[in-house]
Amino acid sequence: MEFPIRPALARAVPTLPTEPGWHFEIKLDGHRMILRRTDDGVVCYSRTGRTVTSHWMDLAVPAMALPPGTVLDGEAVIWNSGTVDFGAVQARAASTLDRARALAARLPATYAAFDVLAHPDHGGDTLAARPYTERRTALVDVLAAIGPPLQPVLATADQDTALQWYETLQPQGVEGIVAKPGSSPYPFGGRTLCSVNCTIPASLVTEQ
């Protein structure tokens, strides 16, 4: 696996998929981040491949508990009074290093992980080629031993549950639902994922 990787992207659709085999995750408004545990430490990459570790040391330090060879895909999010604060994320990402440290002390970040692409106990780099369902199981297992601020996003194979999240969690900062085919490998740089935005009426939701 070469770094920086090209992260998977979603395409916007008006409804959630109704066919069998789709899985659904909440979509949080944060800073897309690939988190890589190396032999020497942790490296955080932005969606464009820039190294942004120094701005997110409150995530990099706890990620040291991951075994070397682990690669996660997710969002750096900041909770403020029970709601995702995208403005705080933007401020952190655009700040100087000194300012980033001050912001982290006031509003620490959470890493909302939605995929694991490599892990020494789950096939190493070959994990990314396995179906989403296997990667999701591995992700939950891996992060269960770590705990906050590294956490898996809410996910379900039940469309009714996804629709309920869509309709009820917007006040907490959930901006939509992402749908992923359960049998799909990780689509580096591709758009095989679907995304429904919360600005669309829930009655229209059927594919992400």
C-alpha positions in Angstrom: 0.0 0.0 0.0 1.5 3.3 -1.1 1.0 6.5 0.8 -0.7 8.9 0.7 -3.6 6.7 -0.5 -6.5 7.9 -2.6 -9.5 7.7 -0.3 -12.8 6.3 -1.4 -15.4 9.0 -2.3 -19.2 9.0 -2.3 -21.5 10.2 -5.0 -24.7 12.1 -4.1 -28.0 10.4 -4.8 -31.5 11.3 -3.8 -32.5 8.0 -2.1 -31.0 5.1 -0.2 -30.5 1.8 -2.1 -33.3 -0.7 -1.5 -31.6 -3.8 -2.9 -30.3 -6.4 -0.5 -26.7 -6.3 0.5 -26.3 -2.6 1.3 -25.0 -1.3 4.6 -25.5 2.2 6.0 -23.4 4.6 8.1 -24.1 8.0 9.5 -22.2 10.9 7.7 -20.6 13.4 10.0 -19.4 16.8 9.0 -15.7 16.7 9.7 -12.2 16.7 8.3 -11.5 13.5 6.2 -8.5 11.8 7.5 -6.4 8.7 6.8 -4.8 7.6 10.1 -1.7 5.4 9.7 0.2 3.8 12.5 3.8 3.2 11.4 6.7 1.5 13.2 7.8 4.9 14.5 4.6 6.7 15.3 1.3 7.9 13.7 0.8 9.9 10.5 -2.5 11.7 9.7 -3.2 12.5 6.0 -5.9 14.8 4.7 -8.2 13.8 1.9 -5.7 15.5 -0.6 -2.7 13.6 0.9 -1.2 16.4 3.0 0.4 15.3 6.3 -1.7 17.0 9.0 -0.5 15.1 12.1 0.7 18.2 14.0 -2.8 19.8 13.9 -4.4 16.7 15.3 -2.1 15.5 18.0 -5.1 14.8 20.3 -5.9 12.0 17.8 -2.4 10.9 16.9 -1.3 10.3 20.5 -4.1 7.9 21.4 -3.6 6.2 18.0 -0.2 5.1 19.2 -2.1 2.3 21.0 -2.8 0.8 17.6 -0.3 -1.8 16.4 2.1 -0.8 13.7 0.7 -1.5 10.3 -2.8 -0.3 11.0 -4.5 2.1 8.6 -7.9 3.7 9.3 -10.2 5.9 7.2 -12.5 8.3 8.9 -13.3 11.8 9.9 -11.8 14.1 12.5 -14.9 15.7 14.2 -15.3 18.1 17.1 -18.2 17.9 19.4 -19.3 21.2 21.0 -22.3 21.1 23.5 -23.5 17.8 22.0 -23.4 18.8 18.4 -20.8 18.4 15.7 -19.1 21.7 15.2 -17.7 21.9 11.6 -16.6 25.5 12.2 -14.3 24.3 14.9 -12.9 21.6 12.6 -12.2 24.2 9.9 -10.6 26.6 12.4 -8.3 23.8 13.7 -7.3 22.7 10.1 -6.5 26.3 9.0 -4.7 27.4 12.2 -1.0 27.7 13.1 0.5 24.9 15.1 0.4 26.9 18.3 -3.2 27.9 17.7 -4.1 24.2 16.9 -2.8 23.1 20.3 -4.8 25.8 22.1 -7.9 24.8 20.1 -7.4 21.1 20.9 -7.1 21.9 24.6 -10.5 23.7 24.5 -12.3 21.4 22.1 -10.6 18.0 21.7 -11.3 16.0 18.5 -12.9 12.6 18.0 -11.9 10.3 15.2 -15.0 8.8 13.7 -13.6 5.8 11.8 -15.6 4.2 9.1 -13.1 1.7 7.6 -9.9 -0.2 8.4 -7.6 -0.8 5.4 -4.8 -2.6 7.0 -4.1 -4.3 10.4 -1.5 -6.9 11.3 -4.0 -9.2 13.0 -6.5 -9.1 10.1 -4.4 -9.8 7.0 -2.2 -6.8 6.9 -2.5 -4.8 3.7 -4.8 -7.5 2.1 -7.6 -6.3 4.4 -8.6 -3.5 2.0 -9.4 -6.1 -0.7 -11.9 -7.9 1.6 -15.6 -7.2 1.6 -16.9 -4.3 3.5 -18.7 -6.6 6.0 -15.4 -8.2 7.0 -13.7 -4.9 7.3 -16.5 -3.5 9.4 -16.2 -6.4 11.8 -12.5 -5.9 12.0 -12.9 -2.2 12.6 -15.2 -2.7 15.5 -12.9 -5.3 17.0 -9.8 -3.2 16.6 -11.3 0.0 18.1 -13.0 -1.9 21.0 -9.5 -2.3 22.5 -8.7 1.4 22.0 -11.8 3.4 23.0 -12.4 7.1 22.7 -11.4 9.3 21.1 -11.1 6.7 18.3 -14.5 5.3 17.6 -16.4 3.5 14.8 -19.3 5.4 13.2 -22.8 4.1 13.7 -23.5 1.5 11.0 -26.4 -0.9 10.2 -27.6 -3.3 7.6 -31.2 -2.3 8.3 -32.6 0.4 6.1 -35.3 1.3 8.5 -32.7 2.0 11.2 -30.7 4.1 8.8 -33.8 6.1 7.9 -34.5 6.7 11.6 -31.0 8.0 12.1 -31.4 10.2 9.1 -34.6 11.7 10.5 -33.6 12.1 14.1 -29.9 12.8 14.4 -29.6 15.9 12.3 -29.7 18.2 15.4 -26.5 16.4 16.6 -24.7 17.2 13.4 -25.4 14.1 11.3 -25.5 15.5 7.7 -26.6 12.4 5.9 -26.3 8.6 5.4 -23.6 6.8 3.4 -24.5 3.5 1.8 -21.9 0.9 1.0 -22.2 -2.5 -0.8 -21.5 -5.2 1.7 -19.5 -7.3 -0.7 -17.3 -4.5 -2.0 -13.5 -4.1 -1.4 -12.3 -0.7 -0.5 -12.6 1.4 -3.6 -9.4 3.5 -3.6 -10.2 6.8 -5.3 -13.5 5.4 -6.6 -17.1 6.5 -6.1 -18.9 3.1 -5.5 -20.3 4.6 -2.3 -23.5 6.6 -2.2 -24.4 9.6 0.0 -27.8 11.1 0.8 -27.7 14.6 2.3 -29.9 15.5 5.2 -31.2 18.5 3.3 -33.3 16.2 1.2 -36.7 15.3 2.7 -36.5 11.9 4.4 -39.6 10.8 2.5 -37.4 10.8 -0.7 -34.6 8.7 0.8 -33.8 5.4 -0.8 -30.2 5.4 -2.1 -26.9 6.7 -0.8 
